[in-house]
Amino acid sequence: QVRLVESGGGLVQAGGSLRLSCSASGPPESLGSLHGWTWYRQAPGAQREQIAFMPNGGTARYDDAVKDRFALSRDLAKNTVYLQMNNLKPEDTGRYYCNSWPPGDHLWGQGIQVTVSS
């Protein structure tokens, strides 16, 4: 069973940066069956929304709200996916989750809180 754990969140002032990490663990055959990675965000009182995804062997795609500020990358050797977030805005506040692409219901983790102060 693959398990995803997010880390790297916190409180940051507007204009600042954070790098989120998503560490994947599990049997190699299960990890190898994932077709890509996705980052989601759930703002207070809102539904969880996809903000970035990258199919294996493909390029990352971003929601317009984060395009040119966020960058998804991965380190295959570490089974870790990153979300570099620059020029953060108060509206980026929320809980961030990673999942596979396409997402698996059984892969949702606890997420990590990001709070951007104005």
N, C-alpha and C positions, 0 to 999 in steps of 0.2 A: 504494500500500500504506500503510495507516494504521500509525503507530508510536506507542506509548504509553510515556512515561517518567515514572516516579515519583520524587519528591524530598521532602525535608522531614523525613525520619526522624532518629533519633538516640537518645541516652541521656537519660532524664528520670526524676526521682524520682516516686514514687507521689504522686498528687494533682496533678501537673503537667499541662501541656497541650502539644500539638503540632498543627501543621497540615500535613497531607500534600497534595502537589499531584500531579496527573496531567496532563501536557501531551500533547496529541494533535497529531500532524502527519501530513500526507499530502494527496493530491489532494482538493479541495473536494467533489467528487462522492462520494468514498469516506467522508469525514467526515460528509457529509450523510446517508449511508445508515445510520448507526448509530442505533439506536432508544432508547438510554439508556445509563446508566453504572452500574457496579458496583464496589464495593470488596470485596476478599477479604483474609483473613488466614491465614497458616500459622504456627501455633505450633510450637515445637521438638518434633520427633517426632510431629507430628500432620498430618492432611491439611489441605489448603487449604479454607477454608470462607468462604461468603459472609457478609458482615456488614452490608452496606448496598447498596441499589440505588435507582435513580430512573429510571423510564421518561421519555422526552421528553414534556413536557406534563403529567407526573404528579407525585405527591408522593413524597418519599423514604420508604423503608421500612427498618427496622433489625432486626437480630437482637436478641433479648432481652438478650443479654450486653452490648450497647453502647447500647441504647436509652436516651435521656435524657442520654447523655454524649457521643455522637458526632453530628456533623451533616454531611451531604453537601450540597454546593452546586456550582454550576458557573458559569463565566464564558464565555458563548458567544463573545464577541468575542476572547477569548484562547485558545479551544479548550482550556480547562483545567477540570478537575474537582478539587474540594477535599474533604478529609475533616478537619474540625475535631474534635480529640479532647481532651476535657476530663476532669478527675478520673481520670487514667489509673491503672490498677492493674497490679500485676506480671503478672497473667494476660493483660494486653493485649500482652505481649511476643510478638513474632513478625515475620515478614516480610509486608509489606503490598503487595498488587497491585491495580491497577485493570484493568478490562476493560470492554467494552461490555455492554449488557444487551439481549438475552441475550448471554452471553460468546462470544467467538470464539477458537477454538484458536490462530489465527495472531496474536492480539493480545497474548498474554502477554509482558510485559516482564521485566526483572530484579527488579522489586520494590524495596522499600526497608525496611531493618531498623529496627524500633522496639524499644527495650529500656527497660523500666520497672523501676527498682530500688526495693526496699522500704525 
